[in-house]
């Protein structure tokens, strides 16, 4: 029935040209994903070996020490001597140093510092999230695109063309799913780490704000 519709042959030919022209870009992007997946795994291992895991007890003691501190300099020394990451130290010291600001302004500064950390984390997770979502989709595209000409070749008895199409289809599927799996794994692990990081920063920021309120 489709063949009897006026212009249908032109439309289907156009769709075929478009779909076949996407095969090379899909393969190129999948190869980029593979390279990036290897780099990302290496970065994850490096981050794990250098990561500081801060027990809840240390955060609890820090909050207690900050609340009992008598001066801004004492709080800064407590923060500087603590085992928390340097970025957290810098943010907290900047917050504690805002003693000349009003309570509302100090709270705004605390929110801004936390939002800045959240944005940095989102940028890091965004890349692997994209790979996790798009990798399998590109793998499916790489599976379906070559199968059209392959099945057409089978109809004319050209088994070799079909075999080549199946090889490309399987390869792109495996690469796409593999890249997506790596992206999902890395994003999941890093998200857990960064959630803990932000939770600690928020708790310590609240303690610093309470100190500022008591020493206005």
C-alpha positions in Angstrom: 0.0 0.0 0.0 2.8 2.4 0.8 4.3 2.0 -2.7 1.0 3.3 -4.2 1.0 6.5 -2.3 2.3 9.4 -4.5 5.7 10.6 -3.4 6.1 7.7 -0.9 9.2 6.3 -2.7 10.8 9.7 -2.5 10.1 10.0 1.2 11.3 6.5 2.1 14.4 7.1 0.1 15.0 10.3 2.0 14.6 8.5 5.3 17.0 5.8 4.2 19.6 8.3 3.2 19.2 10.2 6.5 19.4 7.0 8.6 22.4 5.6 6.8 24.2 9.0 7.0 24.0 8.7 10.8 25.9 5.5 11.1 29.4 7.1 10.9 28.7 9.8 13.4 27.2 7.2 15.8 30.3 5.0 15.5 32.6 8.0 16.1 30.6 9.2 19.2 30.7 5.6 20.6 34.4 5.5 20.1 34.7 8.8 21.9 32.6 7.3 24.7 34.9 4.3 25.0 37.9 6.5 25.4 36.2 8.7 27.9 34.9 5.7 29.8 38.5 4.5 30.2 39.7 7.9 31.3 36.7 8.2 33.7 37.5 4.9 35.4 41.1 6.0 35.9 39.9 9.2 37.4 37.5 7.4 39.7 40.3 5.2 41.0 42.6 8.2 41.5 39.8 10.0 43.3 39.1 7.0 45.5 42.8 6.7 46.6 43.1 10.4 47.4 39.6 10.8 48.9 39.3 11.8 52.5 36.6 9.8 54.3 35.4 11.9 57.3 33.7 9.8 60.0 30.5 11.2 61.6 32.3 11.5 64.9 34.8 14.0 63.5 32.0 16.2 62.1 30.2 16.0 65.5 33.4 17.0 67.3 34.0 19.9 64.9 30.5 21.2 65.4 30.9 20.9 69.2 34.3 22.7 69.1 33.0 25.5 66.8 30.0 26.1 69.0 32.2 26.5 72.1 34.8 28.7 70.5 35.3 32.2 71.9 36.7 34.1 68.9 36.8 34.1 65.1 40.5 33.2 65.2 39.9 30.2 67.3 37.2 28.9 64.9 39.5 29.4 62.0 42.3 27.5 63.8 39.8 24.7 64.6 38.8 24.5 60.9 42.4 24.7 59.6 43.6 21.9 61.9 40.7 19.6 61.0 41.0 16.7 58.6 38.2 17.9 56.3 39.0 18.6 52.6 40.8 21.9 51.8 37.9 23.2 49.8 35.5 22.8 52.7 38.1 24.6 54.9 38.3 27.5 52.6 34.5 27.8 52.4 34.0 27.6 56.1 36.8 30.1 56.9 35.3 32.5 54.3 32.0 32.1 56.1 33.4 32.6 59.6 35.3 35.7 58.3 32.0 37.4 57.4 31.4 38.5 61.0 30.9 42.1 59.8 27.9 41.1 57.8 24.3 40.9 59.1 22.8 37.5 60.1 20.7 37.4 56.9 23.8 38.2 54.7 25.8 35.5 56.4 23.1 33.0 55.7 22.9 34.2 52.1 26.7 33.7 51.8 26.5 30.2 53.3 23.8 29.3 50.8 25.8 30.7 47.9 28.9 28.8 48.9 26.9 25.6 49.1 25.3 26.3 45.8 28.7 26.9 44.2 29.8 23.5 45.4 26.6 21.9 44.1 27.1 23.5 40.7 30.7 22.2 40.5 29.5 18.7 41.5 26.7 18.8 38.9 29.2 19.7 36.2 31.3 16.7 37.1 28.4 14.3 37.2 26.8 15.7 34.1 29.3 14.1 31.7 28.9 10.6 33.0 25.2 11.0 33.3 25.0 11.9 29.6 27.2 8.9 28.7 24.9 6.6 30.8 21.8 7.9 29.1 23.0 8.3 25.5 25.4 5.4 25.3 22.7 2.6 25.1 20.6 4.8 22.7 23.5 5.2 20.3 24.2 1.5 20.6 20.6 0.8 19.5 20.9 3.2 16.6 24.2 1.5 15.6 22.3 -1.8 15.7 19.3 -0.8 13.6 20.9 1.4 11.0 23.1 -1.3 9.3 20.4 -4.0 9.6 18.3 -2.3 6.9 20.8 -2.7 4.1 21.8 -6.1 5.5 18.2 -7.5 5.3 17.9 -5.9 1.8 21.1 -7.7 0.8 19.7 -11.0 2.2 16.7 -10.7 0.0 19.0 -10.6 -3.0 21.1 -13.5 -1.7 24.1 -11.4 -0.6 24.9 -13.2 2.7 28.3 -11.5 3.1 26.8 -8.0 3.3 24.3 -9.2 5.9 27.1 -10.8 7.9 29.0 -7.4 7.9 25.9 -5.6 8.9 25.3 -8.0 11.9 28.9 -7.6 13.0 28.6 -3.8 13.1 25.2 -4.1 14.8 26.6 -6.3 17.6 29.8 -4.2 18.0 27.9 -0.9 18.4 25.4 -2.5 20.8 28.1 -3.9 23.1 30.1 -0.6 23.0 27.0 1.5 23.7 25.8 -0.6 26.6 29.3 -0.9 28.0 29.8 2.9 27.9 26.4 3.5 29.5 27.2 1.0 32.2 30.5 2.7 33.1 28.8 6.1 33.1 26.1 4.9 35.4 28.5 3.2 37.8 30.8 6.2 38.0 27.9 8.6 38.5 26.4 6.4 41.2 29.6 6.1 43.2 30.5 9.8 42.8 27.0 10.9 43.7 27.2 9.0 47.0 30.6 10.6 47.8 29.5 14.1 46.9 26.2 13.8 48.8 28.3 13.0 51.9 30.6 15.9 51.1 27.7 18.4 50.8 26.0 17.0 53.9 29.1 17.6 56.0 29.5 21.1 54.5 25.9 22.0 55.3 26.3 20.8 58.9 29.5 22.7 59.5 28.1 25.8 57.8 25.1 25.7 60.2 27.6 25.5 63.1 29.5 28.4 61.8 26.3 30.5 61.4 25.3 29.7 64.9 28.7 30.9 66.1 28.3 34.1 64.2 24.9 34.7 65.6 26.2 34.2 69.2 29.1 36.6 68.6 27.3 39.5 66.9 
